[in-house]
Amino acid sequence: QVQLVESGGGLVQAGGSLRLSCAVSGGTFSTYSMGWFRQAPGQEREFVAGISWNGADTLYADFVKARFTLSRDNAKKTVSLQMNSLKPDDTATYYCAAALLWVQRKPVDYPYWGQGTQVTVSS
């Protein structure tokens, strides 16, 4: 069974940085497109960033472009989300997810999910 475990969340002041990591076990990691989503209380889960199976293609939500960078290491079976210039609006639970084909924006297209890691940005 494919398992995803996120780490790296925490409390940071506005303007600060965090690096989230996702460790993947099971399945065939190098064939998966990987994505990050986030969800705040009372809000729907929303797409943050995605990366193709070989890392050649990346896709970012407009609200994080130029601030967040997504990367993957197929040898280590990990993906990372470097988050800079964080804002209070970035406060949410962040989830790592795996898709079977190309990068998708819809949560329903990702069959595998991690448990989430909390990011809180104070002002």
Residue frames as a rotation matrix with the C-alpha (Angstrom) as fourth column:
GLN 1
0.580 0.815 0.000 0.00
0.815 -0.580 0.000 0.00
0.000 0.000 -1.000 0.00
VAL 2
-0.189 -0.603 0.775 1.20
0.538 -0.724 -0.432 3.51
0.822 0.335 0.461 -0.81
GLN 3
0.523 0.289 -0.802 1.84
0.844 -0.308 0.440 5.65
-0.120 -0.907 -0.405 2.26
LEU 4
-0.005 -0.460 0.888 2.69
0.409 -0.811 -0.418 9.35
0.913 0.361 0.193 2.44
VAL 5
0.406 0.044 -0.913 3.95
0.909 -0.124 0.399 11.12
-0.096 -0.991 -0.091 5.56
GLU 6
0.467 -0.180 0.866 4.30
0.246 -0.914 -0.323 14.91
0.849 0.364 -0.383 5.77
SER 7
0.310 -0.388 -0.868 6.60
0.926 -0.084 0.368 16.79
-0.215 -0.918 0.333 8.11
GLY 8
-0.596 -0.730 0.335 8.03
0.773 -0.635 -0.010 20.26
0.219 0.253 0.942 8.62
GLY 9
0.249 0.762 0.597 4.98
0.401 -0.643 0.653 22.25
0.881 0.077 -0.466 9.66
GLY 10
-0.362 -0.350 -0.864 5.03
0.932 -0.126 -0.340 24.67
0.010 -0.928 0.372 12.55
LEU 11
0.733 0.557 -0.391 4.53
0.606 -0.795 0.003 28.23
-0.309 -0.239 -0.921 13.73
VAL 12
-0.416 -0.859 0.298 6.27
0.906 -0.363 0.219 31.05
-0.080 0.361 0.929 11.89
GLN 13
-0.107 0.320 -0.941 5.96
0.223 -0.915 -0.336 34.83
-0.969 -0.246 0.027 11.74
ALA 14
0.876 0.456 0.158 4.74
0.290 -0.235 -0.928 36.58
-0.385 0.859 -0.338 8.61
GLY 15
0.690 -0.644 -0.331 7.58
-0.716 -0.538 -0.446 36.90
0.109 0.545 -0.832 6.12
GLY 16
-0.091 -0.738 0.668 9.30
-0.747 0.495 0.445 33.79
-0.659 -0.458 -0.596 7.40
SER 17
-0.111 -0.081 -0.990 9.97
-0.868 0.494 0.057 30.45
0.485 0.866 -0.125 5.72
LEU 18
0.175 0.115 0.978 9.18
-0.602 0.799 0.014 26.77
-0.779 -0.591 0.209 6.21
ARG 19
-0.495 -0.311 -0.811 10.16
-0.826 0.457 0.329 23.66
0.268 0.833 -0.483 4.29
LEU 20
0.380 0.704 0.600 7.63
-0.758 0.608 -0.234 20.84
-0.530 -0.366 0.765 4.15
SER 21
-0.702 -0.612 -0.365 8.69
-0.712 0.613 0.342 17.32
0.015 0.500 -0.866 3.25
CYS 22
0.527 0.840 0.130 6.74
-0.816 0.542 -0.201 14.25
-0.239 0.000 0.971 2.16
ALA 23
-0.665 -0.724 0.183 8.18
-0.670 0.687 0.280 10.75
-0.329 0.063 -0.942 2.42
VAL 24
0.378 0.799 -0.467 6.58
-0.925 0.352 -0.146 8.10
0.048 0.487 0.872 0.20
SER 25
-0.692 -0.526 0.495 6.70
-0.541 0.831 0.128 4.33
-0.479 -0.179 -0.860 0.66
GLY 26
-0.137 0.617 0.775 5.16
0.365 0.759 -0.540 1.55
-0.921 0.209 -0.329 -1.40
GLY 27
0.838 0.545 -0.014 4.05
0.151 -0.257 -0.954 1.74
-0.524 0.798 -0.298 -5.01
THR 28
0.059 -0.797 0.601 6.32
0.998 0.068 -0.007 3.06
-0.035 0.600 0.799 -7.74
PHE 29
0.221 0.070 -0.973 7.22
0.496 -0.867 0.050 6.59
-0.840 -0.493 -0.226 -6.70
SER 30
-0.686 -0.656 -0.315 8.98
0.087 -0.504 0.860 7.55
-0.723 0.562 0.402 -9.93
THR 31
-0.726 0.490 0.482 5.76
0.625 0.179 0.760 7.09
0.286 0.853 -0.436 -11.92
TYR 32
0.180 0.864 -0.471 3.63
0.973 -0.226 -0.042 9.38
-0.142 -0.450 -0.881 -9.72
SER 33
-0.239 -0.087 0.967 2.88
0.204 -0.978 -0.038 13.02
0.949 0.188 0.251 -10.16
MET 34
-0.382 0.005 -0.924 2.96
0.919 0.104 -0.380 14.66
0.094 -0.995 -0.044 -6.73
GLY 35
-0.042 0.449 0.892 0.89
0.232 -0.864 0.446 17.51
0.972 0.226 -0.068 -5.37
TRP 36
-0.869 -0.103 -0.484 0.45
0.495 -0.204 -0.845 19.66
-0.012 -0.974 0.228 -2.29
PHE 37
-0.014 0.914 0.405 -2.96
0.381 -0.369 0.847 20.84
0.924 0.166 -0.344 -1.11
ARG 38
-0.970 -0.236 -0.059 -4.05
0.140 -0.344 -0.929 22.89
0.199 -0.909 0.367 1.88
GLN 39
-0.025 0.999 -0.044 -7.22
0.478 0.050 0.877 23.25
0.878 0.001 -0.479 3.90
ALA 40
-0.897 -0.150 0.416 -8.19
-0.236 -0.633 -0.737 25.85
0.374 -0.759 0.533 6.48
PRO 41
-0.759 0.646 -0.086 -11.07
0.449 0.422 -0.788 25.38
-0.472 -0.636 -0.610 8.96
GLY 42
0.122 0.941 -0.315 -14.42
0.157 -0.332 -0.930 25.82
-0.980 0.064 -0.188 7.22
GLN 43
0.110 -0.174 -0.979 -12.79
-0.872 -0.490 -0.011 25.94
-0.478 0.854 -0.205 3.78
GLU 44
0.982 0.181 0.042 -12.54
-0.127 0.818 -0.562 23.47
-0.136 0.546 0.826 0.92
ARG 45
0.244 -0.929 0.277 -9.27
0.395 0.356 0.847 21.74
-0.886 -0.097 0.454 0.20
GLU 46
0.918 0.075 -0.388 -7.36
-0.265 -0.611 -0.746 23.71
-0.294 0.788 -0.542 -2.45
PHE 47
0.681 -0.680 0.271 -4.50
0.709 0.523 -0.473 22.99
0.180 0.515 0.838 -4.81
VAL 48
0.694 -0.544 -0.471 -1.15
-0.066 -0.700 0.711 24.56
-0.717 -0.463 -0.521 -3.93
ALA 49
0.036 -0.759 -0.650 1.47
-0.964 -0.197 0.176 23.05
-0.262 0.621 -0.739 -6.26
GLY 50
0.826 0.202 0.527 2.18
-0.093 0.970 -0.225 19.96
-0.556 0.137 0.820 -8.35
ILE 51
-0.101 -0.915 -0.390 5.15
-0.879 -0.102 0.466 18.30
-0.466 0.390 -0.794 -10.05
SER 52
0.605 0.341 -0.720 5.35
-0.728 0.603 -0.327 15.68
0.322 0.722 0.613 -12.81
TRP 53
0.993 -0.121 -0.009 6.84
0.116 0.929 0.353 12.20
-0.035 -0.351 0.936 -12.46
ASN 54
0.313 -0.939 0.145 10.29
0.903 0.246 -0.353 13.32
0.296 0.241 0.924 -13.65
GLY 55
0.081 -0.235 -0.968 10.24
0.692 -0.686 0.225 16.81
-0.717 -0.689 0.107 -12.17
ALA 56
-0.700 -0.419 0.579 10.23
0.714 -0.394 0.579 18.44
-0.014 0.818 0.575 -15.61
ASP 57
-0.325 0.697 0.639 6.87
0.190 -0.614 0.766 20.16
0.926 0.371 0.067 -15.18
THR 58
-0.786 0.134 -0.604 5.62
0.597 -0.093 -0.797 22.14
-0.163 -0.987 -0.007 -12.21
LEU 59
-0.184 0.818 0.545 2.29
0.393 -0.447 0.803 23.84
0.901 0.362 -0.239 -11.62
TYR 60
-0.864 -0.166 -0.475 1.52
0.503 -0.321 -0.803 26.44
-0.019 -0.932 0.361 -8.95
ALA 61
0.306 0.944 -0.127 -1.61
0.951 -0.308 0.003 28.11
-0.036 -0.121 -0.992 -7.70
ASP 62
0.259 -0.175 0.950 -1.63
0.423 -0.864 -0.274 31.84
0.868 0.472 -0.150 -8.41
PHE 63
0.872 0.197 0.447 -1.60
-0.248 -0.610 0.753 32.73
0.421 -0.768 -0.483 -4.73
VAL 64
0.758 -0.636 0.147 1.74
0.094 0.329 0.940 30.98
-0.646 -0.698 0.309 -4.09
LYS 65
0.645 -0.529 0.551 3.66
0.725 0.196 -0.661 31.47
0.242 0.825 0.510 -7.35
ALA 66
0.220 -0.734 0.642 7.06
-0.010 -0.660 -0.751 33.18
0.975 0.159 -0.152 -6.81
ARG 67
0.215 -0.129 0.968 6.90
-0.942 -0.288 0.171 32.34
0.257 -0.949 -0.184 -3.08
PHE 68
0.478 0.032 0.878 6.75
-0.459 0.861 0.219 28.53
-0.749 -0.507 0.427 -3.00
THR 69
-0.099 -0.551 -0.829 9.00
-0.971 0.236 -0.041 26.03
0.218 0.801 -0.558 -4.80
LEU 70
0.727 0.412 0.549 8.18
-0.504 0.863 0.021 22.34
-0.466 -0.292 0.835 -5.27
SER 71
-0.124 -0.804 -0.582 10.87
-0.950 0.265 -0.164 19.74
0.286 0.533 -0.796 -5.91
ARG 72
0.891 0.386 0.239 11.27
-0.438 0.870 0.226 15.96
-0.121 -0.306 0.944 -5.82
ASP 73
-0.299 -0.954 -0.002 14.04
-0.949 0.297 0.100 13.43
-0.095 0.032 -0.995 -5.33
ASN 74
0.566 0.612 -0.552 13.11
-0.707 0.705 0.057 10.12
0.424 0.358 0.832 -6.95
ALA 75
-0.234 -0.732 -0.640 16.14
-0.095 0.673 -0.734 8.36
0.968 -0.111 -0.227 -5.47
LYS 76
-0.982 -0.148 0.115 15.08
-0.111 -0.037 -0.993 9.30
0.151 -0.988 0.020 -1.92
LYS 77
-0.405 0.909 -0.099 11.35
0.699 0.377 0.607 9.02
0.589 0.177 -0.788 -2.68
THR 78
-0.240 0.286 -0.928 10.61
0.762 -0.537 -0.363 12.44
-0.602 -0.794 -0.088 -1.25
VAL 79
0.022 0.229 0.973 9.00
0.705 -0.694 0.147 15.69
0.709 0.683 -0.177 -2.33
SER 80
-0.458 -0.267 -0.848 9.56
0.818 -0.501 -0.285 19.06
-0.348 -0.824 0.448 -0.70
LEU 81
0.454 0.592 0.666 7.72
0.709 -0.693 0.133 22.36
0.540 0.411 -0.734 -0.64
GLN 82
-0.618 -0.682 -0.392 9.90
0.786 -0.554 -0.275 25.35
-0.030 -0.478 0.878 0.17
MET 83
0.459 0.859 0.228 7.64
0.807 -0.510 0.296 28.15
0.371 0.048 -0.927 1.39
ASN 84
-0.683 -0.705 -0.192 9.04
0.730 -0.649 -0.213 31.69
0.026 -0.286 0.958 1.57
SER 85
-0.923 0.282 0.262 7.45
-0.259 -0.958 0.121 35.05
0.285 0.044 0.957 2.37
LEU 86
-0.589 0.716 -0.376 4.68
0.731 0.670 0.131 33.36
0.346 -0.198 -0.917 4.31
LYS 87
-0.644 0.515 0.565 1.47
-0.442 -0.854 0.275 35.25
0.624 -0.072 0.778 5.01
PRO 88
-0.681 0.469 0.563 -1.23
-0.526 0.223 -0.821 34.74
-0.510 -0.855 0.095 7.66
ASP 89
0.329 0.853 -0.406 -3.54
-0.906 0.163 -0.391 33.61
-0.267 0.497 0.826 4.82
ASP 90
-0.181 -0.478 -0.860 -1.20
-0.655 0.711 -0.257 30.64
0.734 0.516 -0.442 4.30
THR 91
-0.664 -0.031 0.747 -2.32
-0.696 0.389 -0.604 29.21
-0.272 -0.921 -0.279 7.65
ALA 92
0.458 0.771 -0.442 -3.80
-0.859 0.512 0.001 25.77
0.227 0.380 0.897 6.98
THR 93
0.281 -0.350 0.893 -3.23
-0.218 0.884 0.415 22.05
-0.935 -0.311 0.172 7.18
TYR 94
0.073 -0.376 -0.924 -1.00
-0.989 -0.147 -0.018 21.05
-0.129 0.915 -0.383 4.27
TYR 95
0.546 0.242 0.802 -1.41
-0.205 0.967 -0.152 17.66
-0.812 -0.082 0.577 2.61
CYS 96
-0.572 -0.711 -0.409 0.86
-0.701 0.165 0.694 15.71
-0.426 0.683 -0.593 0.30
ALA 97
0.467 0.784 0.410 -0.83
-0.323 0.583 -0.746 13.62
-0.823 0.216 0.526 -2.40
ALA 98
-0.709 -0.692 0.132 0.10
-0.200 0.377 0.904 11.31
-0.676 0.615 -0.406 -5.30
ALA 99
0.441 0.798 -0.410 -1.59
-0.666 -0.015 -0.746 11.04
-0.602 0.602 0.524 -8.70
LEU 100
0.362 -0.242 0.900 -1.18
0.288 0.947 0.139 8.19
-0.886 0.209 0.413 -11.16
LEU 101
0.372 -0.191 0.908 -0.65
0.925 -0.008 -0.381 10.22
0.080 0.982 0.174 -14.34
TRP 102
-0.381 -0.541 0.750 0.05
0.535 -0.791 -0.299 13.87
0.754 0.287 0.590 -15.10
VAL 103
-0.955 -0.076 -0.285 -0.33
0.282 -0.524 -0.804 16.71
-0.088 -0.848 0.522 -12.60
GLN 104
-0.130 0.977 0.166 -3.92
0.719 -0.023 0.695 17.43
0.683 0.210 -0.700 -11.58
ARG 105
-0.739 -0.051 0.672 -5.54
-0.268 -0.893 -0.362 20.34
0.619 -0.447 0.646 -9.75
LYS 106
0.244 0.948 0.205 -8.52
-0.701 0.026 0.713 18.47
0.670 -0.317 0.671 -8.33
PRO 107
-0.334 -0.364 0.870 -8.27
-0.910 0.364 -0.197 16.54
-0.245 -0.857 -0.453 -5.04
VAL 108
0.600 0.670 0.437 -10.49
-0.531 0.742 -0.409 13.78
-0.599 0.013 0.801 -6.47
ASP 109
0.810 -0.323 -0.490 -7.74
-0.374 0.358 -0.855 12.91
0.452 0.876 0.169 -8.99
TYR 110
-0.313 -0.931 0.189 -5.26
-0.746 0.118 -0.656 12.01
0.588 -0.346 -0.731 -6.23
PRO 111
0.477 0.586 -0.656 -5.87
-0.138 0.786 0.602 8.51
0.868 -0.197 0.455 -4.85
TYR 112
0.189 -0.509 -0.840 -3.14
0.867 0.488 -0.100 8.63
0.460 -0.709 0.534 -2.16
TRP 113
0.495 0.101 0.863 -2.91
-0.174 -0.962 0.212 11.17
0.851 -0.256 -0.459 0.67
GLY 114
-0.638 -0.690 -0.341 -0.83
0.331 0.153 -0.931 11.89
0.695 -0.707 0.131 3.73
GLN 115
-0.031 0.629 -0.777 -2.22
0.989 0.132 0.067 12.79
0.145 -0.766 -0.627 7.14
GLY 116
0.634 0.255 0.730 -1.34
0.333 -0.942 0.040 16.48
0.698 0.218 -0.682 6.87
THR 117
-0.303 -0.713 -0.632 0.95
0.950 -0.171 -0.262 18.88
0.079 -0.680 0.729 8.72
GLN 118
0.678 0.683 -0.274 -0.16
0.722 -0.688 0.072 22.15
-0.140 -0.246 -0.959 10.33
VAL 119
-0.518 -0.747 0.416 1.27
0.777 -0.615 -0.136 25.48
0.358 0.252 0.899 9.19
THR 120
0.607 0.673 -0.424 0.43
0.788 -0.580 0.208 28.55
-0.106 -0.460 -0.882 11.25
VAL 121
-0.407 -0.687 0.602 1.62
0.740 -0.634 -0.223 32.02
0.535 0.355 0.767 10.21
SER 122
0.257 0.447 -0.857 1.29
0.888 -0.459 0.027 34.78
-0.381 -0.768 -0.515 12.79
SER 123
0.471 -0.014 0.882 1.20
0.540 -0.786 -0.301 38.51
0.698 0.618 -0.362 12.12
